[in-house]
Amino acid sequence: MIVDIGRTLNLPYIDFVTANNYADWQKMLFVRTSYDSSWLNAFNTDPEIIKWSYFRTHAMERLTPIAIGLEFIDEYMHIPEQRYKVLEEAARRGLRAGFSVPLRSHAPPQSSMITFSGDHSKREMKRIIQTHGWVLNTVAVMGFQRYMTHFSAEFIDRNRISEKQRELLEMIGGGLQDKVIAEQLGVTVSAVRQRMNNLLSKTGLNNRADLAALAMSVGLVPDPLSRGADPDPVILVEMGVAPQGKGRFRKVSPKVEKSDD
């Protein structure tokens, strides 16, 4: 969907980058592109050049979409000569100007960015953004949410977690202790701990809390912030406009009151 929309709007070059650790820009989860971006490898060997990417200088800190590329170079702070050469090479390959949408997921947040680029002048790119910027922003957000949902759900298969390990992960996520898990599985406590150690090794996680968080991330246990399962949910309604932190909320019972008629 993302690539098709980009091509329709004459922005065929799509970049999708996500950091595995919001606090550490060096830890990347994945980079996806709609084109052969291997030419960037020679530049990315220099960590100083990488620091000047739009992802590190903008998306890691802000959520406002921005225009990017060689055509908009005069609108940004001074950048190193090597970074300028990257933009020149990108322009030569058809990525002269673009529109980048910063994104977030999970808590603490992981930082992402989807960029639509094409061979356009500054004036042409501004016209595209003015006409289709909302569409591009919406497509980026919707596509990103869907992609990350599938990416998380596929963790089990991607890491070859067995059915028994999946069962253990679900029990840990449900808050069960080793003794209770052992009783339900019909094994010893030492066997449970051995399976847990194997699961930690396979997933690269460090402790039981990490496994519980993983169980929620992949959908094995419900998010505790979700109130969908509450027997008597509370609706918070804000009335009027007030300064931040000054708004008044009232609790509304979801039960329908009977009419006097």
Stockholm file with secondary structure:
# STOCKHOLM 1.0

chainA/1-261         MIVDIGRTLNLPYIDFVTANNYADWQKMLFVRTSYDSSWLNAFNTDPEIIKWSYFRTHAMERLTPIAIGLEFIDEYMHIPEQRYKVLEEAARRGLRAGFSVPLRSHAPPQSSMITFSGDHSKREMKRIIQTHGWVLNTVAVMGFQRYMTHFSAEFIDRNRISEKQRELLEMIGGGLQDKVIAEQLGVTVSAVRQRMNNLLSKTGLNNRADLAALAMSVGLVPDPLSRGADPDPVILVEMGVAPQGKGRFRKVSPKVEKSDD
#=GR chainA/1-261 SS CHHHHHHHTTCCEEEEEEESCTTCTTCEEEEEESSCCGGGHHHHTSHHHHTTSHIIIIITTCCCCEEESGGGGGGSCCCCHHHHHHHHHHHHTTCSEEEEEEEEETTTTEEEEEEEEESCCHHHHHHHHHHHHHHHHHHHHHHHHHHHHHHHHTHHHHTTCCHHHHHHHHHHHTTCCHHHHHHHHTSCHHHHHHHHHHHHHHHTCCSHHHHHHHHHHTTSSCCTTCCTTCSSCCEEEECSCCCTTCCCEEEECSSCCCCCC
#=GC SS_cons         CHHHHHHHTTCCEEEEEEESCTTCTTCEEEEEESSCCGGGHHHHTSHHHHTTSHIIIIITTCCCCEEESGGGGGGSCCCCHHHHHHHHHHHHTTCSEEEEEEEEETTTTEEEEEEEEESCCHHHHHHHHHHHHHHHHHHHHHHHHHHHHHHHHTHHHHTTCCHHHHHHHHHHHTTCCHHHHHHHHTSCHHHHHHHHHHHHHHHTCCSHHHHHHHHHHTTSSCCTTCCTTCSSCCEEEECSCCCTTCCCEEEECSSCCCCCC
//
